[in-house]
Amino acid sequence: MNILLAFTSLTIFTLMLTIGVNQSLEQLTSVWRQRAVLLRALLAVLVLVPTVVIALLLVFDLSPEVATGLALLAAAPGAPLTTKRSKMVAADIDYITSLQLTLALLAIVVTPLILSAFYAVFALTTERVSPLDVAWQIALVTFLPVIVGLTLQRFAPKLVAVIGKPLNVLANVLFLLLMIALIVVLAIAPELRSKLLLGWSAIAAILIIAVAAVTIGHLLGGPRPDQRAGLAVASLARNIGLALFIAGLSDGEGAIMPTLLAYILLGTAVAVPYSVWIKRQVT
C-alpha cells in the first residue's frame, strides 16, 4: 500500500507539473475573469454538495468512520485529478484547470469552515484542522509542481518546448498505470475488498451523493456543454489526498480509507455513463 501511495504522489506531481509547463498563467486564472461562471461553480462545489452530504448524514444512520469520511470528502474540493478526468468528457480544459486551482486555493479557508459545520452537528472521529495545515498540504501537492512548471516557462522556454509534449504523454501513462494498479490491488487484496462492505445505508448514501454532485454540476455549469461537463466532474471529484491528510493528523486515515475507496468506485460508476452521454453533447 505504501508503494501505491508513493506512485499516486508521483502521478499527481507529474500531472500538476504538466499543467504548469503547458498552460500560461493567464489560462490558469481565466475563470477569475468570468464572474458568473465562477460563482455558479463555487455554489455547486463548496455549498450545495456539502449541503447534500449533511442532509444525508442526518437521514442515514451511518457509522462514525463513514460519516467522517464523507464529511472530509465534502470539505475537500480541488482534486488534483480533476483536469485529467475532465478530458475524458471533452470539457473546456482552460476552464476546468483554472477552476481546479481556484478551488484548491480556496480550500485553505473553506475546508476548515465546511468541517466546522459538520463538527457542529456530528461527532466526527478526526480533530479540527487549521488553515495552515491545509495550506501546507495543498502547497506541496498542487501548487509546488505548477509553480515549477510556470517558472520553467519563464526562464527556460526552449526546455519547455522540448519537454512539454513528452511530459504530457508521461502524465497520461502514469495515470493509466495508476488506474490499473488500483484495480489489481483490489483484485488481489481480499481483506481490502471486505472492508468495502460498508452496509447498504452507506452504499446508498454514497451513490446519492455522487448522483447529486454530477447533477448539481451539470445544472449549474451554464449553457455551454463543455463547461457543464467540467463542472459536473469538478463537483464529483473530491480531494482524496487532502481528506487522508486531515484524517492522518488524528491517525485516522485507516478508518476512513474504505469510505474513500467506496466513493471512488461508486463515483466512477456514476461518472462513466454520464461521461458517455455528455461527450456526445459536447462533440
N, C-alpha and C positions, 0 to 999 in steps of 0.2 A: 504493500500500500504506500509506503514511503517513496518507493521508486515512481509509482504512478503520480503521486503528488508533485514530485520533482519534475517529472515530464510535463505535467499540467502547467507548472510555473514557467518552464522553458517555452512551451507553446504560447502561452499568453504574452510573455515578454516579446517573443518574435512577432506575434500578431500586432501588438501595440507599436513596436519599432517600425513595422511595415507601414502603419498608418502615418507615423511621424516622418518617414522617409518619402512617402509617395503623395502626401497631401500638404497643401500650404496652410499657413496659419489663418489666412482668410477663409479657406474652405472649412477649417476646423472650428471656426467661430461663426459660420454662416447662419446658423439658426438664431443667433442673437439678434440678427437684423430682421427677423420675421416674428414680430411680437405676438401676433395672434396664434401663429403656428406653435410657438414656444409655450405660450400659456396653456393651450389645449393639451400639449404633451405633458407639461408639469402636472396639470389637473389629473390626467389619466394615470400617470406612473406614481406620483407622490401622494395623491389624495384618494382617488377612487379605488385603486387596487388595495391599498392598506385598509380602507373602509370595508371593503368586501371581506377581507380576512378577519377583521374584528367582528363583523356580523356573524361569520361562520363559526368563529370560536365561541360565540355566545350561544349559538344554536346547537352545535355538536358537542358531545361530551368526549373530549379528546384528552389523552394523557398529557401531563406537563411537558414531556420531551417533544411530542408532536406539536403542541401549541407553541412551544418556544421556537422550534424550527421554522414554523410558518410565520411567526412574528418577526424573526430575524430576516427571512426572505422578503417579507413585505417592507421592511425597513432598509433594504439593501438594493438600491437602484444602480443603474450604470454598469451592467455586467460587461466585462471585457470582450466576451464573445458575441456581443450584440451585433456588431458590424458584420462578422463572418456569417452569422445566421441570417442577417437581413439580405445578404447577397443571394441567398437561396430563394428568396421571394421577389427578386428583381426590384428591391426597394431603392429609393434615392440615397446613394451612398454618402454624398456630401451631407445630406440632412441627417442621416442616422448616425454618422460618425460624430458630427457636431453635437447632436443630442446626447449621445453616449458620454462624451467627455463632459458636457454640461451637467448631466445627471451625476456623474462621478464627483465633480467639483462640489455640487450642492449637497451631496451625501455627507460631507464633513459636518454640516449643520443639521441637515434634515434627518439623517439616520438616528442620532440621539433623540431628536424631537419625536419622531414616529414611535421609537421604542418607549419613550416616556408615556405615550398614550396607552400602549399595551401594558406597561407596568402598573398603570393606574387602575386597570380593570382585571388583569390576570396575574397569577402567581407564576412568573417565568423562572426557569432554572438557571438563568445567567445573571450576572451582575450588570449594573448600568455601565454604559460606555461613554467616554468623554469624546468631544470633537477632536482632540489631539490624537487619541488612539486611532480614530477613523482616518484622520488626515495622514498619519504615518503609513497605514496600510495602502491607502489609495495612491499616495505619492510614489511608493515603491513599485506597486503593481501596474498602475495605469499611466501616471504622468512621467515617471523617470524615462521609460523607453520612448515615449512620444517626444519628450524634450531632447533626448539624444538624437532622434531622427530629424527634428527640426534644426538642431544645431549642425548636423551634417549637411543639411540643405543649405544652410547659411555660409558655412566655412569650407565645405568640400563638395561643391556641386558636381564636379566631374566624377567623384567617387559615387555619389548618389545616382548619377546617370548610369553607372555600371552595375550597381548592386540593387537598384530599385526593383526590376522585374524578377531577378533570381530570388530576392528576399521574399517577394510575394509568393513565388512558387514554393519556397521552403515553408512559409507560413501555412499554405494550403496543405502541403504534405504532412506537416506536424499535426495539423488539426484533424486530418483524416486518420492518422495513426492513433491519435488520442481517442477518437470515437471507437476505433477498432479495439484499442486496449481496454476501454471501459466495458465493451461487450464481452471480451474474453475474461476479464476479471469476474464479471457477474456469472459467466458460464461455468467457471472452474472453482468458484468460491461458494459452496452451499451454505456456509454459515452466514455469509453476507446476504444471500438471497432470502434466507429465513428471517433475517432482520427486517426485510422489506414487507413482511406480513404485518402491517400496522393495524389491520382491522378495517371493516367496511366503512365505518364512520370517517376514519382518517382518509381512506382512499376517495370516498365521495367528496369530502371537503376539498381535497387537493384537486380533483377533477373540476369541481365547480369554480375554484379559484382560477385554474388555467383557462377554462372556457370564458369566464368573466373577464379576465385580463385581455385575452385576444379580442373579445367583443368590444370592450371599452376602447382599446387602442384603435380598432378599425373604425368605430363610430366617431371618434374624436380626431381622426387623422386628417380630416379635411376633404376637399373634393378630388384631390389627386390620388389615384390608386397607389402610386409608388410611395407616397407618404403615409397613406393609410396602412399599407403593408408594413412599413418600417415601424410605425408607432405600435402596431399590434405586437410585433416581435419585441420591441423595447418594453412594452408593458408586461409581457410574459416573462422575459428574461430577467432574472434577478441575480445579484452578485453573490454567487455561491462562496467565492473566496472570502469576501467580506463577512458573510454570515459565519463561516467557520472561524475566522479570525476573532470575531466578537465572542463566540462561544468558547474559543480556546483561552480567552482571558480568565475564564472560570473553570478551565479544564473540562468543558462540557461538549467539546466537538464530537466525541464519540457517541454521545447520547442523541445528538440531532442528526448525525450522518444518515441514518435510514430515511428520515423525513426528507432530507435534501435529495437523496438519490431517487426516492419515490417521486418527488416533484420534477426532477429531470426527466425521468422515464414517462410519467403521465403527461407532463408538459409537451414532450416530444410527440406523444400520441395525439395530442390535440393540435399541435402545430403542423404536423405533416399534411393532413387533409386541407387545412386552411392554406398552407403554402401552395399546394397544387392548384387550389381554386383561385387564389388571389394572383398567382403568377400569370394565369390566363387573362385576368383582367388588366394586368399591368402591360403585358406584351401584346 
